[in-house]
């Protein structure tokens, strides 16, 4: 079972990391762009997992998502 609150906290942590990483990093621009692409891919995977769980959930479970 997927716990949505855990995913949301992870996404918020990831967002803060990306902002800090991009602003403060001294590594080359291309490397930063690749790191952001990996983060974006990770977020897409998270959304896909949560969506699959939502589609297969019971009506009571769907209410928890709201």
PyMOL Python script that loads the backbone (N, CA, C, O; Angstrom):
from pymol import cmd

cmd.read_pdbstr("""\
ATOM      1  N   UNK A   1       0.839  -1.182   0.000  1.00  0.00           N
ATOM      2  CA  UNK A   1       0.000   0.000   0.000  1.00  0.00           C
ATOM      3  C   UNK A   1       0.885   1.246   0.000  1.00  0.00           C
ATOM      4  O   UNK A   1       1.874   1.317   0.729  1.00  0.00           O
ATOM      5  N   UNK A   2       0.531   2.185  -0.794  1.00  0.00           N
ATOM      6  CA  UNK A   2       1.297   3.430  -0.922  1.00  0.00           C
ATOM      7  C   UNK A   2       0.773   4.443   0.086  1.00  0.00           C
ATOM      8  O   UNK A   2      -0.433   4.665   0.191  1.00  0.00           O
ATOM      9  N   UNK A   3       1.688   5.051   0.823  1.00  0.00           N
ATOM     10  CA  UNK A   3       1.334   6.107   1.771  1.00  0.00           C
ATOM     11  C   UNK A   3       1.640   7.436   1.088  1.00  0.00           C
ATOM     12  O   UNK A   3       2.800   7.789   0.877  1.00  0.00           O
ATOM     13  N   UNK A   4       0.590   8.158   0.751  1.00  0.00           N
ATOM     14  CA  UNK A   4       0.741   9.385  -0.039  1.00  0.00           C
ATOM     15  C   UNK A   4       1.531  10.444   0.722  1.00  0.00           C
ATOM     16  O   UNK A   4       2.324  11.169   0.121  1.00  0.00           O
ATOM     17  N   UNK A   5       1.329  10.543   2.020  1.00  0.00           N
ATOM     18  CA  UNK A   5       2.044  11.561   2.796  1.00  0.00           C
ATOM     19  C   UNK A   5       3.557  11.355   2.730  1.00  0.00           C
ATOM     20  O   UNK A   5       4.322  12.319   2.702  1.00  0.00           O
ATOM     21  N   UNK A   6       3.977  10.102   2.706  1.00  0.00           N
ATOM     22  CA  UNK A   6       5.420   9.821   2.581  1.00  0.00           C
ATOM     23  C   UNK A   6       5.957  10.294   1.238  1.00  0.00           C
ATOM     24  O   UNK A   6       7.051  10.854   1.161  1.00  0.00           O
ATOM     25  N   UNK A   7       5.188  10.067   0.185  1.00  0.00           N
ATOM     26  CA  UNK A   7       5.604  10.536  -1.137  1.00  0.00           C
ATOM     27  C   UNK A   7       5.646  12.059  -1.188  1.00  0.00           C
ATOM     28  O   UNK A   7       6.573  12.633  -1.760  1.00  0.00           O
ATOM     29  N   UNK A   8       4.667  12.710  -0.604  1.00  0.00           N
ATOM     30  CA  UNK A   8       4.645  14.168  -0.624  1.00  0.00           C
ATOM     31  C   UNK A   8       5.838  14.754   0.118  1.00  0.00           C
ATOM     32  O   UNK A   8       6.449  15.715  -0.348  1.00  0.00           O
ATOM     33  N   UNK A   9       6.169  14.184   1.264  1.00  0.00           N
ATOM     34  CA  UNK A   9       7.331  14.702   1.992  1.00  0.00           C
ATOM     35  C   UNK A   9       8.615  14.466   1.216  1.00  0.00           C
ATOM     36  O   UNK A   9       9.519  15.302   1.240  1.00  0.00           O
ATOM     37  N   UNK A  10       8.704  13.337   0.528  1.00  0.00           N
ATOM     38  CA  UNK A  10       9.894  13.070  -0.291  1.00  0.00           C
ATOM     39  C   UNK A  10      10.000  14.046  -1.457  1.00  0.00           C
ATOM     40  O   UNK A  10      11.087  14.517  -1.790  1.00  0.00           O
ATOM     41  N   UNK A  11       8.866  14.343  -2.068  1.00  0.00           N
ATOM     42  CA  UNK A  11       8.863  15.292  -3.190  1.00  0.00           C
ATOM     43  C   UNK A  11       9.247  16.686  -2.705  1.00  0.00           C
ATOM     44  O   UNK A  11       9.989  17.392  -3.387  1.00  0.00           O
ATOM     45  N   UNK A  12       8.757  17.087  -1.547  1.00  0.00           N
ATOM     46  CA  UNK A  12       9.121  18.401  -1.002  1.00  0.00           C
ATOM     47  C   UNK A  12      10.615  18.461  -0.704  1.00  0.00           C
ATOM     48  O   UNK A  12      11.267  19.468  -0.981  1.00  0.00           O
ATOM     49  N   UNK A  13      11.162  17.374  -0.135  1.00  0.00           N
ATOM     50  CA  UNK A  13      12.604  17.327   0.125  1.00  0.00           C
ATOM     51  C   UNK A  13      13.391  17.411  -1.177  1.00  0.00           C
ATOM     52  O   UNK A  13      14.403  18.107  -1.261  1.00  0.00           O
ATOM     53  N   UNK A  14      12.924  16.708  -2.169  1.00  0.00           N
ATOM     54  CA  UNK A  14      13.584  16.721  -3.470  1.00  0.00           C
ATOM     55  C   UNK A  14      13.538  18.114  -4.088  1.00  0.00           C
ATOM     56  O   UNK A  14      14.523  18.570  -4.670  1.00  0.00           O
ATOM     57  N   UNK A  15      12.408  18.785  -3.965  1.00  0.00           N
ATOM     58  CA  UNK A  15      12.278  20.144  -4.507  1.00  0.00           C
ATOM     59  C   UNK A  15      13.278  21.085  -3.841  1.00  0.00           C
ATOM     60  O   UNK A  15      13.923  21.884  -4.520  1.00  0.00           O
ATOM     61  N   UNK A  16      13.410  20.995  -2.515  1.00  0.00           N
ATOM     62  CA  UNK A  16      14.362  21.851  -1.802  1.00  0.00           C
ATOM     63  C   UNK A  16      15.789  21.530  -2.211  1.00  0.00           C
ATOM     64  O   UNK A  16      16.611  22.432  -2.372  1.00  0.00           O
ATOM     65  N   UNK A  17      16.088  20.239  -2.379  1.00  0.00           N
ATOM     66  CA  UNK A  17      17.426  19.839  -2.788  1.00  0.00           C
ATOM     67  C   UNK A  17      17.740  20.381  -4.168  1.00  0.00           C
ATOM     68  O   UNK A  17      18.834  20.898  -4.393  1.00  0.00           O
ATOM     69  N   UNK A  18      16.805  20.273  -5.094  1.00  0.00           N
ATOM     70  CA  UNK A  18      17.037  20.743  -6.458  1.00  0.00           C
ATOM     71  C   UNK A  18      17.292  22.247  -6.457  1.00  0.00           C
ATOM     72  O   UNK A  18      18.217  22.723  -7.116  1.00  0.00           O
ATOM     73  N   UNK A  19      16.484  22.986  -5.726  1.00  0.00           N
ATOM     74  CA  UNK A  19      16.659  24.441  -5.680  1.00  0.00           C
ATOM     75  C   UNK A  19      18.034  24.794  -5.111  1.00  0.00           C
ATOM     76  O   UNK A  19      18.743  25.631  -5.669  1.00  0.00           O
ATOM     77  N   UNK A  20      18.403  24.167  -4.022  1.00  0.00           N
ATOM     78  CA  UNK A  20      19.713  24.436  -3.412  1.00  0.00           C
ATOM     79  C   UNK A  20      20.840  24.004  -4.342  1.00  0.00           C
ATOM     80  O   UNK A  20      21.811  24.736  -4.536  1.00  0.00           O
ATOM     81  N   UNK A  21      20.703  22.808  -4.916  1.00  0.00           N
ATOM     82  CA  UNK A  21      21.729  22.268  -5.800  1.00  0.00           C
ATOM     83  C   UNK A  21      21.957  23.187  -6.990  1.00  0.00           C
ATOM     84  O   UNK A  21      23.099  23.478  -7.345  1.00  0.00           O
ATOM     85  N   UNK A  22      20.880  23.641  -7.600  1.00  0.00           N
ATOM     86  CA  UNK A  22      21.028  24.450  -8.808  1.00  0.00           C
ATOM     87  C   UNK A  22      21.577  25.837  -8.484  1.00  0.00           C
ATOM     88  O   UNK A  22      22.365  26.388  -9.253  1.00  0.00           O
ATOM     89  N   UNK A  23      21.168  26.398  -7.364  1.00  0.00           N
ATOM     90  CA  UNK A  23      21.638  27.739  -7.000  1.00  0.00           C
ATOM     91  C   UNK A  23      23.073  27.748  -6.481  1.00  0.00           C
ATOM     92  O   UNK A  23      23.837  28.664  -6.786  1.00  0.00           O
ATOM     93  N   UNK A  24      23.439  26.742  -5.707  1.00  0.00           N
ATOM     94  CA  UNK A  24      24.714  26.773  -4.996  1.00  0.00           C
ATOM     95  C   UNK A  24      25.826  25.961  -5.647  1.00  0.00           C
ATOM     96  O   UNK A  24      26.990  26.098  -5.270  1.00  0.00           O
ATOM     97  N   UNK A  25      25.494  25.139  -6.595  1.00  0.00           N
ATOM     98  CA  UNK A  25      26.482  24.226  -7.165  1.00  0.00           C
ATOM     99  C   UNK A  25      27.486  24.961  -8.043  1.00  0.00           C
ATOM    100  O   UNK A  25      27.158  25.905  -8.762  1.00  0.00           O
ATOM    101  N   UNK A  26      28.722  24.487  -7.952  1.00  0.00           N
ATOM    102  CA  UNK A  26      29.773  25.058  -8.804  1.00  0.00           C
ATOM    103  C   UNK A  26      30.145  24.102  -9.935  1.00  0.00           C
ATOM    104  O   UNK A  26      31.114  24.338 -10.657  1.00  0.00           O
ATOM    105  N   UNK A  27      29.375  23.025 -10.089  1.00  0.00           N
ATOM    106  CA  UNK A  27      29.672  22.083 -11.170  1.00  0.00           C
ATOM    107  C   UNK A  27      29.153  22.644 -12.492  1.00  0.00           C
ATOM    108  O   UNK A  27      28.327  23.557 -12.499  1.00  0.00           O
ATOM    109  N   UNK A  28      29.625  22.111 -13.589  1.00  0.00           N
ATOM    110  CA  UNK A  28      29.239  22.643 -14.902  1.00  0.00           C
ATOM    111  C   UNK A  28      27.720  22.578 -15.155  1.00  0.00           C
ATOM    112  O   UNK A  28      27.008  21.742 -14.598  1.00  0.00           O
ATOM    113  N   UNK A  29      27.276  23.466 -15.991  1.00  0.00           N
ATOM    114  CA  UNK A  29      25.847  23.593 -16.306  1.00  0.00           C
ATOM    115  C   UNK A  29      25.256  22.293 -16.855  1.00  0.00           C
ATOM    116  O   UNK A  29      24.148  21.913 -16.477  1.00  0.00           O
ATOM    117  N   UNK A  30      25.972  21.621 -17.727  1.00  0.00           N
ATOM    118  CA  UNK A  30      25.460  20.390 -18.322  1.00  0.00           C
ATOM    119  C   UNK A  30      25.231  19.317 -17.253  1.00  0.00           C
ATOM    120  O   UNK A  30      24.244  18.584 -17.315  1.00  0.00           O
ATOM    121  N   UNK A  31      26.120  19.224 -16.292  1.00  0.00           N
ATOM    122  CA  UNK A  31      25.967  18.259 -15.207  1.00  0.00           C
ATOM    123  C   UNK A  31      24.750  18.598 -14.363  1.00  0.00           C
ATOM    124  O   UNK A  31      24.009  17.702 -13.956  1.00  0.00           O
ATOM    125  N   UNK A  32      24.537  19.871 -14.097  1.00  0.00           N
ATOM    126  CA  UNK A  32      23.336  20.284 -13.343  1.00  0.00           C
ATOM    127  C   UNK A  32      22.068  19.939 -14.108  1.00  0.00           C
ATOM    128  O   UNK A  32      21.088  19.484 -13.518  1.00  0.00           O
ATOM    129  N   UNK A  33      22.082  20.150 -15.403  1.00  0.00           N
ATOM    130  CA  UNK A  33      20.906  19.837 -16.225  1.00  0.00           C
ATOM    131  C   UNK A  33      20.623  18.335 -16.198  1.00  0.00           C
ATOM    132  O   UNK A  33      19.466  17.924 -16.106  1.00  0.00           O
ATOM    133  N   UNK A  34      21.660  17.526 -16.276  1.00  0.00           N
ATOM    134  CA  UNK A  34      21.474  16.069 -16.229  1.00  0.00           C
ATOM    135  C   UNK A  34      20.904  15.648 -14.883  1.00  0.00           C
ATOM    136  O   UNK A  34      20.050  14.764 -14.824  1.00  0.00           O
ATOM    137  N   UNK A  35      21.361  16.267 -13.806  1.00  0.00           N
ATOM    138  CA  UNK A  35      20.841  15.946 -12.476  1.00  0.00           C
ATOM    139  C   UNK A  35      19.366  16.321 -12.378  1.00  0.00           C
ATOM    140  O   UNK A  35      18.576  15.581 -11.791  1.00  0.00           O
ATOM    141  N   UNK A  36      18.994  17.452 -12.943  1.00  0.00           N
ATOM    142  CA  UNK A  36      17.587  17.853 -12.932  1.00  0.00           C
ATOM    143  C   UNK A  36      16.739  16.904 -13.775  1.00  0.00           C
ATOM    144  O   UNK A  36      15.588  16.632 -13.435  1.00  0.00           O
ATOM    145  N   UNK A  37      17.297  16.407 -14.861  1.00  0.00           N
ATOM    146  CA  UNK A  37      16.568  15.435 -15.678  1.00  0.00           C
ATOM    147  C   UNK A  37      16.320  14.146 -14.894  1.00  0.00           C
ATOM    148  O   UNK A  37      15.244  13.555 -14.990  1.00  0.00           O
ATOM    149  N   UNK A  38      17.314  13.713 -14.119  1.00  0.00           N
ATOM    150  CA  UNK A  38      17.133  12.519 -13.290  1.00  0.00           C
ATOM    151  C   UNK A  38      16.052  12.759 -12.240  1.00  0.00           C
ATOM    152  O   UNK A  38      15.236  11.876 -11.975  1.00  0.00           O
ATOM    153  N   UNK A  39      16.044  13.935 -11.649  1.00  0.00           N
ATOM    154  CA  UNK A  39      15.012  14.266 -10.657  1.00  0.00           C
ATOM    155  C   UNK A  39      13.625  14.262 -11.304  1.00  0.00           C
ATOM    156  O   UNK A  39      12.663  13.758 -10.724  1.00  0.00           O
ATOM    157  N   UNK A  40      13.533  14.815 -12.481  1.00  0.00           N
ATOM    158  CA  UNK A  40      12.250  14.840 -13.190  1.00  0.00           C
ATOM    159  C   UNK A  40      11.773  13.429 -13.504  1.00  0.00           C
ATOM    160  O   UNK A  40      10.589  13.124 -13.358  1.00  0.00           O
ATOM    161  N   UNK A  41      12.680  12.577 -13.932  1.00  0.00           N
ATOM    162  CA  UNK A  41      12.320  11.185 -14.216  1.00  0.00           C
ATOM    163  C   UNK A  41      11.841  10.483 -12.951  1.00  0.00           C
ATOM    164  O   UNK A  41      10.894   9.698 -12.987  1.00  0.00           O
ATOM    165  N   UNK A  42      12.496  10.769 -11.843  1.00  0.00           N
ATOM    166  CA  UNK A  42      12.099  10.185 -10.566  1.00  0.00           C
ATOM    167  C   UNK A  42      10.686  10.630 -10.190  1.00  0.00           C
ATOM    168  O   UNK A  42       9.882   9.819  -9.730  1.00  0.00           O
ATOM    169  N   UNK A  43      10.382  11.906 -10.382  1.00  0.00           N
ATOM    170  CA  UNK A  43       9.040  12.411 -10.074  1.00  0.00           C
ATOM    171  C   UNK A  43       7.986  11.774 -10.967  1.00  0.00           C
ATOM    172  O   UNK A  43       6.882  11.479 -10.509  1.00  0.00           O
ATOM    173  N   UNK A  44       8.311  11.561 -12.223  1.00  0.00           N
ATOM    174  CA  UNK A  44       7.370  10.907 -13.137  1.00  0.00           C
ATOM    175  C   UNK A  44       7.086   9.488 -12.656  1.00  0.00           C
ATOM    176  O   UNK A  44       5.938   9.045 -12.698  1.00  0.00           O
ATOM    177  N   UNK A  45       8.094   8.778 -12.205  1.00  0.00           N
ATOM    178  CA  UNK A  45       7.897   7.428 -11.690  1.00  0.00           C
ATOM    179  C   UNK A  45       7.015   7.438 -10.442  1.00  0.00           C
ATOM    180  O   UNK A  45       6.159   6.570 -10.274  1.00  0.00           O
ATOM    181  N   UNK A  46       7.225   8.416  -9.575  1.00  0.00           N
ATOM    182  CA  UNK A  46       6.402   8.526  -8.367  1.00  0.00           C
ATOM    183  C   UNK A  46       4.945   8.758  -8.736  1.00  0.00           C
ATOM    184  O   UNK A  46       4.055   8.095  -8.204  1.00  0.00           O
ATOM    185  N   UNK A  47       4.701   9.684  -9.634  1.00  0.00           N
ATOM    186  CA  UNK A  47       3.328   9.980 -10.050  1.00  0.00           C
ATOM    187  C   UNK A  47       2.685   8.756 -10.690  1.00  0.00           C
ATOM    188  O   UNK A  47       1.506   8.487 -10.460  1.00  0.00           O
ATOM    189  N   UNK A  48       3.436   8.022 -11.482  1.00  0.00           N
ATOM    190  CA  UNK A  48       2.896   6.814 -12.112  1.00  0.00           C
ATOM    191  C   UNK A  48       2.520   5.767 -11.066  1.00  0.00           C
ATOM    192  O   UNK A  48       1.475   5.127 -11.184  1.00  0.00           O
ATOM    193  N   UNK A  49       3.351   5.587 -10.055  1.00  0.00           N
ATOM    194  CA  UNK A  49       3.040   4.630  -8.995  1.00  0.00           C
ATOM    195  C   UNK A  49       1.788   5.032  -8.221  1.00  0.00           C
ATOM    196  O   UNK A  49       0.906   4.213  -7.964  1.00  0.00           O
ATOM    197  N   UNK A  50       1.732   6.289  -7.861  1.00  0.00           N
ATOM    198  CA  UNK A  50       0.571   6.768  -7.095  1.00  0.00           C
ATOM    199  C   UNK A  50      -0.690   6.681  -7.934  1.00  0.00           C
ATOM    200  O   UNK A  50      -1.746   6.314  -7.418  1.00  0.00           O
ATOM    201  N   UNK A  51      -0.604   7.010  -9.209  1.00  0.00           N
ATOM    202  CA  UNK A  51      -1.778   6.943 -10.077  1.00  0.00           C
ATOM    203  C   UNK A  51      -2.269   5.507 -10.228  1.00  0.00           C
ATOM    204  O   UNK A  51      -3.473   5.253 -10.192  1.00  0.00           O
ATOM    205  N   UNK A  52      -1.346   4.573 -10.398  1.00  0.00           N
ATOM    206  CA  UNK A  52      -1.732   3.163 -10.490  1.00  0.00           C
ATOM    207  C   UNK A  52      -2.418   2.697  -9.210  1.00  0.00           C
ATOM    208  O   UNK A  52      -3.413   1.975  -9.250  1.00  0.00           O
ATOM    209  N   UNK A  53      -1.867   3.125  -8.070  1.00  0.00           N
ATOM    210  CA  UNK A  53      -2.475   2.762  -6.792  1.00  0.00           C
ATOM    211  C   UNK A  53      -3.865   3.378  -6.668  1.00  0.00           C
ATOM    212  O   UNK A  53      -4.787   2.735  -6.166  1.00  0.00           O
ATOM    213  N   UNK A  54      -4.016   4.601  -7.116  1.00  0.00           N
ATOM    214  CA  UNK A  54      -5.308   5.292  -7.038  1.00  0.00           C
ATOM    215  C   UNK A  54      -6.351   4.599  -7.917  1.00  0.00           C
ATOM    216  O   UNK A  54      -7.491   4.413  -7.491  1.00  0.00           O
ATOM    217  N   UNK A  55      -5.975   4.219  -9.125  1.00  0.00           N
ATOM    218  CA  UNK A  55      -6.924   3.581 -10.035  1.00  0.00           C
ATOM    219  C   UNK A  55      -7.426   2.250  -9.484  1.00  0.00           C
ATOM    220  O   UNK A  55      -8.578   1.881  -9.712  1.00  0.00           O
ATOM    221  N   UNK A  56      -6.580   1.536  -8.769  1.00  0.00           N
ATOM    222  CA  UNK A  56      -6.938   0.217  -8.260  1.00  0.00           C
ATOM    223  C   UNK A  56      -7.473   0.250  -6.829  1.00  0.00           C
ATOM    224  O   UNK A  56      -7.746  -0.801  -6.250  1.00  0.00           O
ATOM    225  N   UNK A  57      -7.623   1.420  -6.264  1.00  0.00           N
ATOM    226  CA  UNK A  57      -8.027   1.545  -4.858  1.00  0.00           C
ATOM    227  C   UNK A  57      -9.535   1.393  -4.690  1.00  0.00           C
ATOM    228  O   UNK A  57     -10.318   1.580  -5.622  1.00  0.00           O
ATOM    229  N   UNK A  58      -9.899   1.050  -3.476  1.00  0.00           N
ATOM    230  CA  UNK A  58     -11.317   0.984  -3.119  1.00  0.00           C
ATOM    231  C   UNK A  58     -11.842   2.406  -2.978  1.00  0.00           C
ATOM    232  O   UNK A  58     -11.052   3.342  -2.855  1.00  0.00           O
ATOM    233  N   UNK A  59     -13.161   2.587  -2.993  1.00  0.00           N
ATOM    234  CA  UNK A  59     -13.714   3.950  -2.821  1.00  0.00           C
ATOM    235  C   UNK A  59     -13.286   4.612  -1.509  1.00  0.00           C
ATOM    236  O   UNK A  59     -13.071   5.823  -1.461  1.00  0.00           O
ATOM    237  N   UNK A  60     -13.164   3.815  -0.448  1.00  0.00           N
ATOM    238  CA  UNK A  60     -12.723   4.391   0.838  1.00  0.00           C
ATOM    239  C   UNK A  60     -11.281   4.880   0.749  1.00  0.00           C
ATOM    240  O   UNK A  60     -10.932   5.935   1.278  1.00  0.00           O
ATOM    241  N   UNK A  61     -10.465   4.105   0.079  1.00  0.00           N
ATOM    242  CA  UNK A  61      -9.061   4.476  -0.081  1.00  0.00           C
ATOM    243  C   UNK A  61      -8.929   5.728  -0.949  1.00  0.00           C
ATOM    244  O   UNK A  61      -8.072   6.572  -0.690  1.00  0.00           O
ATOM    245  N   UNK A  62      -9.758   5.852  -1.961  1.00  0.00           N
ATOM    246  CA  UNK A  62      -9.715   7.038  -2.824  1.00  0.00           C
ATOM    247  C   UNK A  62     -10.031   8.293  -2.032  1.00  0.00           C
ATOM    248  O   UNK A  62      -9.485   9.359  -2.317  1.00  0.00           O
ATOM    249  N   UNK A  63     -10.904   8.183  -1.043  1.00  0.00           N
ATOM    250  CA  UNK A  63     -11.211   9.340  -0.200  1.00  0.00           C
ATOM    251  C   UNK A  63      -9.988   9.785   0.597  1.00  0.00           C
ATOM    252  O   UNK A  63      -9.816  10.972   0.872  1.00  0.00           O
ATOM    253  N   UNK A  64      -9.142   8.829   0.965  1.00  0.00           N
ATOM    254  CA  UNK A  64      -7.923   9.178   1.697  1.00  0.00           C
ATOM    255  C   UNK A  64      -6.978  10.038   0.863  1.00  0.00           C
ATOM    256  O   UNK A  64      -6.243  10.869   1.397  1.00  0.00           O
ATOM    257  N   UNK A  65      -7.008   9.828  -0.451  1.00  0.00           N
ATOM    258  CA  UNK A  65      -6.151  10.609  -1.338  1.00  0.00           C
ATOM    259  C   UNK A  65      -6.561  12.077  -1.375  1.00  0.00           C
ATOM    260  O   UNK A  65      -5.730  12.955  -1.606  1.00  0.00           O
ATOM    261  N   UNK A  66      -7.838  12.338  -1.149  1.00  0.00           N
ATOM    262  CA  UNK A  66      -8.300  13.709  -1.184  1.00  0.00           C
ATOM    263  C   UNK A  66      -7.858  14.440   0.052  1.00  0.00           C
ATOM    264  O   UNK A  66      -8.154  15.624   0.208  1.00  0.00           O
TER     265      UNK A  66
END
""", "prot")
cmd.dss("prot")
cmd.show_as("cartoon", "prot")
cmd.util.cbc("prot")
cmd.orient("prot")
